[in-house]
Amino acid sequence: MRPESKSRCLIVCVLLLGVATLRSTAAAETDSPPLNFVVLLVDDLGFMDIGANNPNCFYETPNIDRFSDSAMRFTNGYAANPVCSPTRFSLMTGRYPTRAQATNFFSGKREGTFRPAPLNDKMPLEEVTIAEVLKPKGYQTFFAGKWHLGPDPNFYPPAQGFDVNMGGYHRGGPYTGKKYFSPFQNPELKPDSPPGDHLPDRLARETAAFIKQNADQPFLAYLAFYSVHTPLMGRPDLVKKYQAKAVEIEGEEFADEEQVFGDRPRKVRILQKHAVYAAMVEAMDQAVGKVLDQIDAAGIADHTVVVLTSDNGGLSTSEGSPTSNLPLRGGKGWVYEGGIREPWIIRYPGVTQPGSVSDEPICSIDLLPTIAAAVDATLPPSIDGINLAPALRGNSLDRDALFWHYPHYSNQGGFPGGAIRMGNYKLVERYEDGRIHLYDLSKDVGEKQDLAESMPAKAEQMRHRLHDWYQDVNAQFLREKNGNQPWVPSE
């Protein structure tokens, strides 16, 4: 055979091999099962409350830590608001809660020096949720736990795209029956458990059962724990364990916190040592492990996206002040980092690298657009979040800023205020008088060094950007009280 004939033959063989490979790959992609989605939302869990974020954590979270080792952990993950209902709204819709005037827990109306901004105490039915995005794609949808997004059954999970609802209604905590222990007397958790059952375990069992039953079809399982929200109640065996452990912990437990309203000096916890809270965290972690184990047992881990996060920072300044968020400042109810920076761990098979870490700023508004992109679903209008796929692959995100708006007096003592983060800089604006503070989070995560006076140009640039955002989302502000006029944003 001539050399040129051999060459042509070799080229033809290579081309045929390439075509065969493409066909094989296309067939594999066609035959690959659709993605499932499991969302694990923990109530009031602080950024520093898990071992994956805090090697010196007093609480033991081996299952979450194991999950982190198999996933991507975000060090700059945020909630859209420092309290629960607004963040839950943002996770469900991909939108800033300010757009719907859903800016406080439903329905918190505490007054301070001024009256709070008007509050919508429900997620409007016209909002498109994650479940409603996935239903047209053939997904079975399940919700368990805390809903807190509407006042009556007309606004409960079944009205927003969920096929199954186990325990989601208007209450913001387990306040009926024996609370965290059965009988729960939760009208949406039927049948009730036998005496002695523990709520986080019951919710995990229900979620695991749904996963097992639907392992052969695409599903969304959304488990929103009531844990570790008050009332502070732990399993006796775990409380005893942490009481013994706490004896070995020395140091001051509390420090002074800034006084916003009221005449009782406010303290902030600076040392993790609360045995009951620790018991609640570990019981929640065990429940997380039960769900993760079921994913493995069903043989679907290779096509199941799992997300774990929280709805606001750890409770550190009131209602028992059970946890410390240090080095982060403040906690639940505050627009400081302790109130809005959250655990964020995402495992996306074939995309995230096990044990990887990202410092890209992300937020609860990003969950819906990320899931929608994963299944090639059409996004609802006016989405504020972005698809996190680039960050999940280890790259940067194309976003200039994140925003917060909390025009209320929190139960935890926080001040009404807003914030913007651009790069490493964060600007905080107080709504009572319009004062601003500027921090470089890369050097000062505790927000102690105010740079507003030393960097006036930067502070003014960010203030203008924040005020533009106020207009875009139709932000509402504090209202007059006793003839006193509150500050309003102006250029």
C-alpha positions in Angstrom: 0.0 0.0 0.0 1.3 3.5 -0.9 2.2 5.8 2.0 -0.5 8.3 0.9 -3.1 5.4 1.0 -2.0 4.4 4.5 -2.3 8.1 5.6 -5.8 8.4 4.2 -6.8 5.1 5.9 -5.5 6.3 9.2 -7.4 9.6 8.9 -10.6 7.7 8.1 -10.2 5.4 11.1 -9.6 8.4 13.4 -12.7 10.1 12.1 -14.8 7.0 12.4 -13.5 6.5 16.0 -14.4 10.1 16.8 -17.9 9.8 15.5 -18.4 6.6 17.5 -17.1 8.3 20.6 -19.5 11.2 20.1 -22.4 8.9 19.5 -21.4 6.9 22.6 -21.2 10.1 24.7 -24.5 11.4 23.4 -26.1 8.1 24.2 -24.6 8.1 27.7 -25.9 11.7 28.3 -29.3 10.7 27.0 -29.4 7.6 29.2 -28.1 9.4 32.4 -30.8 9.8 35.0 -32.2 13.3 35.7 -30.9 15.2 38.7 -32.6 15.0 42.1 -32.5 17.8 44.6 -32.3 17.6 48.4 -32.3 20.9 50.3 -31.5 20.8 54.0 -32.4 24.1 55.7 -31.4 24.5 59.4 -33.2 27.1 61.4 -31.0 29.6 63.3 -27.8 27.7 62.6 -24.8 30.1 62.8 -21.8 30.0 60.5 -19.6 29.0 63.4 -21.9 26.2 64.7 -20.5 23.4 62.5 -17.1 21.8 62.7 -16.5 22.2 59.0 -16.4 26.0 59.5 -15.0 26.0 63.1 -12.4 23.5 64.1 -12.8 24.6 67.7 -16.6 24.2 67.7 -18.1 23.1 71.0 -20.9 21.3 69.1 -20.3 18.0 67.4 -21.5 17.8 63.7 -19.8 14.7 62.2 -22.4 14.1 59.6 -22.4 17.7 58.3 -18.6 17.6 58.4 -18.6 14.3 56.4 -20.9 15.9 53.9 -18.6 18.9 53.6 -15.7 16.5 52.8 -17.8 15.3 49.8 -18.9 18.7 48.6 -18.0 22.4 48.2 -18.0 24.6 51.2 -18.5 28.3 50.9 -16.8 30.7 53.3 -18.8 33.7 52.2 -22.3 32.3 52.0 -25.2 34.6 53.1 -28.9 34.7 54.0 -30.9 37.4 52.3 -32.1 38.7 55.7 -31.1 38.4 59.3 -34.4 36.7 60.3 -36.3 33.6 59.1 -39.3 34.3 56.9 -37.6 36.7 54.5 -34.7 34.3 53.9 -37.1 31.4 53.3 -38.9 33.6 50.8 -35.6 34.2 49.0 -34.7 30.5 48.9 -38.1 29.6 47.5 -38.2 32.4 44.8 -34.7 33.5 44.0 -35.8 37.1 44.8 -35.0 39.7 47.4 -37.8 39.6 50.0 -37.9 43.4 49.9 -39.6 43.2 46.5 -42.6 41.7 48.2 -42.3 43.8 51.4 -41.6 40.5 53.2 -38.8 42.0 55.3 -39.4 40.5 58.8 -40.4 37.2 60.2 -44.2 36.7 59.7 -45.5 38.7 61.5 -43.0 40.7 63.5 -44.1 44.3 64.3 -41.9 45.4 67.2 -41.6 49.2 67.6 -38.6 51.1 68.8 -37.9 54.8 68.4 -40.0 54.6 65.2 -42.6 52.4 63.8 -41.3 49.6 61.5 -41.8 49.6 57.7 -45.0 48.0 56.4 -44.8 44.2 56.4 -46.5 41.7 54.1 -47.0 38.6 56.2 -47.3 36.1 53.4 -45.5 34.9 50.3 -47.9 35.9 47.5 -49.2 33.0 45.5 -48.1 34.6 42.3 -44.5 34.0 43.4 -42.9 31.1 41.6 -41.2 28.6 43.9 -38.5 26.0 43.3 -41.2 23.4 43.4 -43.2 25.2 40.7 -40.2 25.5 38.5 -39.5 21.7 38.8 -43.1 20.4 38.5 -43.4 20.9 34.7 -40.2 18.9 34.4 -41.9 15.9 35.9 -40.5 16.2 39.5 -42.2 14.8 42.6 -42.0 17.5 45.3 -41.8 17.1 49.1 -41.6 19.6 52.0 -41.0 18.8 55.6 -40.6 21.0 58.6 -40.9 24.8 59.1 -42.7 26.8 56.4 -43.5 30.1 58.1 -44.5 31.8 54.8 -48.2 32.4 55.2 -51.0 32.7 57.8 -53.3 29.9 56.8 -53.6 26.8 54.6 -54.2 28.9 51.5 -50.5 29.8 51.7 -49.0 26.5 52.9 -46.6 24.3 50.7 -49.4 22.5 48.7 -50.4 26.0 47.4 -46.9 26.6 46.2 -46.1 23.4 44.2 -45.4 20.8 46.8 -47.1 17.4 46.4 -46.4 16.4 50.1 -46.3 18.6 53.2 -45.1 17.2 56.5 -45.3 19.8 59.2 -45.2 23.1 57.3 -47.7 25.7 58.5 -47.8 29.3 59.8 -45.9 28.8 63.1 -42.3 29.8 63.3 -41.4 27.2 65.8 -42.6 23.9 67.4 -44.9 25.7 69.8 -47.7 23.1 70.1 -48.0 19.9 72.1 -44.7 19.0 73.8 -42.8 21.1 71.3 -39.7 19.2 70.2 -41.0 15.9 71.7 -44.2 14.1 70.8 -47.1 14.4 70.8 -46.3 17.4 68.6 -49.9 18.4 67.8 -48.7 19.9 64.5 -51.8 20.1 62.3 -49.7 19.4 59.2 -47.7 16.5 60.6 -50.0 13.5 60.4 -50.3 11.0 62.0 -48.7 12.3 65.2 -45.8 10.4 66.6 -46.0 8.1 69.6 -44.9 9.7 72.9 -41.2 10.4 73.2 -40.4 10.8 69.5 -38.0 13.6 68.7 -39.0 16.2 66.0 -35.8 16.4 64.0 -35.7 12.6 63.8 -39.3 12.4 62.7 -38.8 15.0 59.9 -35.6 13.1 58.8 -37.5 9.8 58.7 -40.3 11.3 56.6 -37.7 12.8 54.2 -35.8 9.5 54.0 -39.0 7.6 53.3 -39.9 10.0 50.5 -36.4 9.6 48.9 -36.7 5.8 49.1 -40.1 5.8 47.5 -39.1 8.1 44.7 -35.6 6.9 43.9 -36.6 5.8 40.4 -38.0 9.2 39.4 -36.8 12.8 39.7 -37.7 14.5 42.9 -37.2 17.6 45.1 -37.0 16.9 48.9 -36.9 20.1 50.9 -36.3 19.5 54.6 -36.6 22.7 56.6 -35.7 21.8 60.2 -37.4 23.5 63.1 -34.1 22.9 64.9 -32.2 24.7 66.3 -34.7 27.5 66.9 -36.1 28.1 70.3 -37.6 26.7 72.6 -34.2 25.5 73.8 -34.9 21.8 74.4 -32.5 18.9 74.0 -32.6 15.1 74.2 -31.7 14.2 77.8 -28.8 11.9 76.8 -27.2 14.6 74.6 -27.8 17.3 77.2 -26.0 15.2 79.8 -23.1 14.6 77.4 -22.6 18.4 76.8 -23.0 19.3 80.4 -20.0 17.2 81.2 -18.1 18.7 78.2 -19.0 22.2 79.3 -17.3 21.8 82.6 -13.9 21.7 80.8 -14.6 25.0 79.0 -13.3 28.1 80.8 -13.6 31.8 80.1 -16.1 34.6 80.1 -19.4 33.7 78.4 -20.9 37.1 77.7 -19.8 40.6 76.7 -21.6 43.9 76.4 -23.4 44.6 73.1 -24.5 47.9 71.7 -27.8 49.1 73.0 -30.4 49.8 70.3 -33.7 50.2 72.2 -35.1 49.4 75.6 -33.5 50.1 79.0 -32.1 46.6 79.8 -28.4 46.3 79.0 -27.9 43.8 76.2 -25.3 41.1 76.3 -23.8 38.9 73.5 -22.5 35.4 74.0 -18.8 35.1 73.2 -18.2 31.5 74.2 -19.8 28.4 72.9 -20.8 26.4 76.1 -24.6 26.0 76.1 -25.3 22.3 76.7 -28.9 22.3 75.6 -28.2 24.1 72.4 -25.3 21.8 71.7 -27.6 18.8 72.2 -30.0 20.4 69.7 -27.2 20.9 67.1 -26.0 17.3 67.4 -29.5 15.9 67.2 -30.1 17.9 64.0 -26.7 16.6 62.7 -27.8 13.0 63.3 -31.0 13.8 61.4 -29.0 15.1 58.5 -26.9 11.9 58.5 -30.1 9.9 58.3 -31.1 11.7 55.1 -27.6 11.5 53.6 -27.5 7.7 54.4 -30.7 7.2 52.6 -29.4 8.9 49.5 -26.5 6.5 49.5 -28.7 3.5 50.3 -31.0 4.3 47.3 -28.0 4.3 45.0 -28.7 7.8 43.7 -25.9 9.9 45.2 -24.3 10.2 41.7 -27.3 12.2 40.4 -28.6 13.9 43.5 -27.6 17.6 44.3 -27.6 18.2 48.0 -27.6 21.7 49.6 -27.2 22.6 53.2 -27.6 26.1 54.6 -29.4 28.2 57.3 -31.9 31.0 57.3 -30.0 33.5 59.5 -27.2 33.8 62.0 -26.9 32.1 65.3 -28.9 33.4 68.2 -26.4 35.2 70.4 -28.1 38.3 71.9 -31.5 37.3 73.3 -33.9 34.4 74.1 -31.3 32.6 76.0 -28.3 33.6 73.8 -27.3 30.0 73.3 -24.5 30.4 70.8 -21.5 32.5 69.9 -20.7 33.6 66.4 -17.2 35.0 67.1 -15.2 36.2 65.3 -18.3 37.4 63.5 -20.1 40.4 65.0 -23.7 40.2 66.2 -26.1 37.4 65.4 -29.7 36.7 64.4 -31.6 39.9 63.9 -28.5 42.0 63.1 -27.1 43.0 59.7 -23.6 42.5 60.9 -21.9 39.3 59.6 -23.0 37.2 62.6 -26.6 37.8 61.5 -26.4 37.0 57.8 -23.3 34.9 57.1 -24.4 31.2 57.0 -23.1 27.7 56.5 -23.4 26.9 52.8 -22.4 23.4 51.5 -23.3 22.1 48.1 -22.6 18.7 46.5 -23.3 18.7 42.8 -22.1 15.4 41.3 -19.8 15.9 38.3 -19.5 19.6 39.1 -18.2 20.1 42.6 -14.9 18.6 43.8 -15.0 16.7 47.1 -13.6 18.8 49.9 -13.3 21.9 47.9 -13.7 25.4 49.3 -14.9 28.6 47.6 -14.7 32.2 48.9 -17.1 33.5 46.3 -20.0 35.5 48.0 -23.2 33.7 47.4 -26.7 34.2 48.8 -30.0 32.4 49.4 -31.4 34.2 46.3 -29.1 32.0 44.2 -30.7 28.6 45.0 -33.6 28.8 42.6 -31.7 30.0 39.5 -29.0 27.4 40.2 -31.6 24.5 40.3 -33.5 25.9 37.3 -30.3 26.0 35.2 -29.4 22.4 36.2 -32.7 21.2 34.6 -32.8 23.8 31.8 -36.0 25.3 33.2 -37.3 28.7 32.3 -36.6 31.3 35.0 -39.5 33.2 36.5 -39.4 37.0 35.9 -37.5 39.4 38.1 -35.0 36.9 39.5 -32.3 38.5 41.6 -30.1 35.5 42.2 -27.6 34.0 39.7 -26.7 30.5 38.7 -23.8 29.3 40.9 -22.5 26.8 38.4 -19.3 28.8 37.7 -18.4 29.0 41.4 -19.3 25.3 41.9 -16.7 24.5 39.2 -14.1 26.6 41.1 -14.4 29.8 39.1 -15.5 33.4 39.8 -19.1 34.7 39.7 -20.1 37.7 37.6 -21.9 39.8 40.3 -21.1 43.3 41.5 -23.0 43.4 44.8 -25.2 41.7 47.4 -27.8 43.7 49.4 -29.7 43.5 52.7 -32.7 45.5 53.9 -34.1 45.1 57.4 -36.4 48.1 58.3 -37.5 46.6 61.6 -36.5 46.3 65.3 -35.5 42.7 65.8 -36.5 40.6 68.8 -32.8 40.0 69.2 -32.0 43.7 69.7 -30.7 44.5 66.2 -31.1 47.9 64.7 -33.1 48.7 61.6 -30.6 48.9 58.8 -29.4 47.9 55.4 -26.1 46.7 53.9 -24.3 46.2 50.7 -21.3 44.0 50.0 -19.0 44.8 47.0 -15.9 42.7 46.7 -14.4 42.6 50.2 -16.0 45.8 51.3 -19.3 46.0 53.2 -21.2 49.1 54.0 -23.9 49.2 56.8 -26.5 51.9 56.9 -28.6 52.7 59.9 -32.2 53.6 59.3 -32.9 55.6 62.4 -30.4 58.4 61.5 -28.7 57.4 58.2 -25.2 56.8 59.7 -23.0 54.6 57.6 -20.1 52.3 58.5 -17.6 50.7 56.1 -15.6 47.5 56.7 -13.0 45.6 54.8 -14.1 42.0 55.5 -10.9 40.5 54.1 -9.0 42.1 57.0 -11.8 42.7 59.5 -14.4 40.0 59.5 -15.4 41.1 63.0 -16.5 44.6 61.7 -14.5 46.5 64.3 -12.6 49.0 62.2 -15.0 51.5 60.6 -13.4 52.9 57.4 -16.2 55.3 56.4 -14.2 58.4 57.4 -10.8 57.3 56.1 -12.3 56.1 52.8 -15.0 58.6 52.0 -15.0 58.0 48.3 -15.5 54.3 48.7 -18.2 54.8 51.3 -20.1 57.2 49.1 -19.8 55.0 46.0 -21.3 52.1 47.9 -24.0 54.2 49.6 -25.1 55.4 46.1 -25.2 51.9 44.9 -27.3 50.8 47.9 -29.7 53.7 47.4 -30.1 52.8 43.7 -31.0 49.3 44.8 -33.6 50.6 47.3 -35.4 52.3 44.4 -35.2 49.2 42.2 -36.9 46.9 44.8 -39.3 49.6 46.1 -37.8 49.4 49.6 -40.0 50.7 52.4 -38.5 52.4 55.5 -39.3 53.3 59.2 -42.4 55.4 59.8 -43.2 58.3 62.1 -43.9 57.7 65.8 -45.1 60.2 68.3 -44.5 63.0 65.9 -40.9 62.1 65.3 -39.8 61.8 61.7 -37.3 59.0 60.8 -34.5 59.3 58.3 -35.3 58.4 54.7 -32.6 57.7 52.1 -31.8 60.5 49.7 -29.0 61.4 47.3 
